[in-house]
Amino acid sequence: MLELQHLKKYYATQKAVDDISLTIREGSIFGLLGPNGAGKSSLLRMVTGITMPDEGKIMMGGEAFDPVKHSRYIGYMPEERGLYKKMKIGEQTLYLAQLKGLSKIESMQKIKYWFDKLDMNSWWNKKVEDLSKGMSQKLQFVTTVIHDPKLLILDEPFSGLDPVNSEVIKNEIFELAQKGTTILFSTHRMEQVEEICEDIALVHQGKVILNGSVVEIKQQFKENKFRLETDQALNHFDELIIDQKNTTYTFQYKEPENAKQVLGYCLSHDIQILNYQELLPSLNDIFIRKVEGSAARTFSINS
Amino acid sequence: MNKIWLIIKREYLTRVRKKSFLVTTILIPLLIFGLMTSMIVLSLKSEQKQTIAVLDDSGFFKHKLDTSSESYSFKYVDRMQGESNKQLIERTKSDILLHVFPFNGMDADSILLYKEGGVSLSAKSYIGDELNTQYQIRLLESAGIDKVQIDSINSRSLQMKSYDLENNKETNSEIASSIGYAMGFLIYIIIFIYGAGVMRGVMEEKTNRIAEVIVSSVKPFQLMMGKIIGIGLVGLTQFIMWGVLMLILQLALPLLIPGLGESMHTGMPMSPDVQTAMQSIDENDKMKIYNAIMDQNWGMILSCFLFYFLGGYFLYAAMFAAVGSLVNEDPQEAQQLTIPITMPIIFGFIIMATSVKDPNSSLSIFGSLFPLTSPIVMMARIPYGVPLWQLILSMVFLVLGFVLMTWLSAKIYRTGILLYGKKVSWKEIIKWMRYS
């Protein structure tokens, strides 16, 4: 669906995007992760056609990206949300839909669909300034997806959302993805990514330092940690246990044989296994490890 | 193109539908008209007559100052023992004291005027005129010319007519200067009001953060031009409505205040020169002025006005848009950033003020060709007649200037609207302009 090839965007003081290449599969939910200032927004702005890359190419559906032609298929919600405060909500939504290239009739149909769906029908004649923050963010989301974009780009979509609206938007994102919309979103909150995304890219200082599916990445970074909960004390394997709470043990295996040994021991000693699972690192852990690693690398290069 | 049309429509409709648009559109002509009417009513009513007490120690003007006008009359008085100037004025129930000491010609200290609260300029010039006339008569008489001769000389004066070499038509420079001044002033006001409107609109979009949403659908250039054209159309609408309203009021006024119609039949905003000139001339001359106004090439003036209105507005609106895109929440920042724009406008206004008196000076010609000042200055020159080559050159320059400025402004604009919370230096702005 979307292919970024060696994108670069340099500003006077920094390399906002420094040679980033990514492939985003059609219909996938792709999370762009990174701390504030990593270059996520700069990257997204290029993909929406708001800014042009200094170098590199963007391919969309197999052809070179053309902002004028492709803007119809892109829905973009910037990090800094905004609507005309004094304009009536109905008119405003209609205006934004028409700017995307929808006819008036089409726009009205879509507006009706979304306003019904998200229970916004009574808002038509209100002004944005009369809405609460949560309501206006719901409206912002609707104006972003009103034209059925094939590619939905959301810059920090959950920042500032209350739990209820956060859930509403999350569900809508899932639903759109199921219908085949490709979703690219950025966030600095890792737990959301684990919940929502299939693929991720970790961005730090304008560079991709990690890229792949969430499952793969976790596998790649697993540390062979397992948690075992039993009905009685083990009194064994002291060299493998790294943490213990009552009869819940955290193991770090040193070789694949260890699993067989631990479980075999439990079975042969009539110890009941209440729970047994592999502990995969959270993306947050991986991220911190990677960033610290790269920071250390940069440091060692500089020194 | 379709999208730019949507933007124009939104910019236009949201403004025209506002209550404040209706209020200003109706109120401003009423206000201007009210002001003009009250000025005329006031000038028609004779002011309270002021008495000038004459204390003539020289004896030179004895019984000579016997004229009286609508506003002033003279009265000879004597000073009582130990009486101050103030007491003298109070006792004689006068307003002004004219004290003439024995004099020998050039001495300014020998004629003094006193008044509670200071002597007004008009009183001083009236008294000065009267004194000088009598003084000159006395000198002529002492040179042996008798009164009869003097009177007959005084009643004669030469008449002049001036012609424009280009079309060999009689010109009336008072009328031309008034029309020029009014036109130039209008353009000056338009640029300021609607240019600032564009700037506010851009600032609103930036601070509301809607700009980034919009430019993901349309090009920043389309957004900028849509706004500029939309607001320009609002301006045009307002002008047309003002014109219609003024015309209606014009027609209705003589019915409301009988006897006023005549002094306003020209319907043109007049400079004070023309107004005083009109007061002191008879009906016949009024007709002449009326004809002179009607003789003006109004088709030419109005079409030029439209061209320079649009050209000047577009040129400056693009610059105002660029400035608006640079401003963050702080209005003071806007003030600082508009200085480079307001300077040439004010400069143009100053040149225009001299151009109405001397339309063919080199400064006027420069001002009417240079695109940043030409919309204002050229309008002041047009009623006098401008050589065709200058007019065409000025128009070409204005169009080129507009294209160049819009091109540069668009570059600033598209970066500026996406830059939040950062103060921009001029160095950076210049860099954006170079950046393709």
Interface residues (C-beta under 8 A of the other chain):
Chain A: A12 R45 T48 G49 I50 T51 P67 V68 S71 I74 Y76 M77 P78 E80 R81 G82 L83 Y84 K85 K86 M87 Y95 L96 Q98 L99 K100 G101 T143 T144
Chain B: K3 L6 I7 R10 T14 E204 E205 N208 R209 I210 A211 E212 V213 I214 V215 S216 S217 V218 K219 L418 Y420 E428 K431
